[in-house]
Amino acid sequence: MSRLRRFVQRHWARLLLSVFLLVVFFGNQGFRSLVRNWLELRHLRAEIASLEREQERLTRRLRSAKTDSAALERMARRELGFVKPGEIEYRFPPPSPERK
C-alpha cells in the first residue's frame, strides 16, 4: 500500500488533471457537444457563403435585365418560353431510352 501512496503523492497533479480531462471529455457530453457545435458552425458558414454567392449572381442578372433589353429577351425566351409575334416554336420530344 505504501507504493501506491507514494505514487499518488508524487503524481497527484497529473492524476487530478487526467481525471478532470476524462470527466470533461466523456462525462457530461461537453467535449462532444463542443465538437458537434463547431462542425455545425462550419457547415452554416459554408452555406452562408454559398447563399451570398448566389445572391450576388442573381443581383447581376437583375441588373443586366434592367439595363440590357437583349439580355431580358434572352431570359424571357429561355426561362418563360416567350416567342415574338410571327415566330414559330418547334418542340421536339426527348429521345426515348432505347434510342440513346
N, C-alpha and C positions, 0 to 999 in steps of 0.2 A: 504494500500500500504506500510505502514511502516513496517508491519510484514514481508512482502516479502523482502523488502530492508535489514532488519536486518538479515534475514535468509541467503540471498546472501552474506552479509558482513561477517558473521561468517563462512560460509561453502564454500567460493569461490574456495578454492583449491580442495576440494572434487568434486564440481560441474565441475570444469575445467578438472580434471582428468577423471571424468565419461564421459564427452562429448568427450574427446580425445580418450578414450578407445572404445567408441561406433563408432567413426569415423574410427579408425584403424581396428576394427574387422568387421564392416559391411559396411563401406562407400566405400572403394576402392578395395574390394576383397583381401586386403592384407593378412589378417589372414587366410582366406580360401585357398588362393594360397599357403601360407606357409605350412599349414597342408597337402594340396594335394601334394606339392613337397616333404615333409617329408615322406609321405606314399609311394610315388613312389621311393624315395631313399631306403627305407626299402625293397621294392619289388625287386629292382635291385640288392641290396646287397645279398639278398637270392638267386636270380638267378645266380649271380656270384659264390657264394659258391657252388651251385649245379653243375654248369659247371666245377668248379675246381675239385670237387669230381669225376665227370665223366671223366675228363681229366686224373686224377691220375689212375682211373680204367683202362682206355684204354692204358695208358703207361705201366702199369703192364702186361696187356695182350700182348702187343707188345714185351716187354722184355721176357716174357715167350715163345712166339712164336719163338723168335730169338735164345733162348738158349736151349729149350726143344723140341726135334723133336716129341715126343709123344703128347705134347700139340698142336703143329702145326697140326699134323694129326687129332686130335680130332676136332679142329676148322674147318679144311677143310671138314671133313665129315659132321659135324653138320650144318655149315653155307652154304657150297657150294655144298653139296651132292656128294662129291667125293667117289669113291669106288676103291678098289685095283683091279688089273687085276685078273680075275678068280672069283671074288666075285659076288654074285647075289643080286641085290637090290630088296626088296619087298616093294611095295607101296599098302597101303590099303585105300579105300575111307573112308572119315569121316562118322560116323554114321548118319543116317537120323534123323530128329527131332522126328518122331513118335517112334523110337526105343530107345530113351534116357530115 
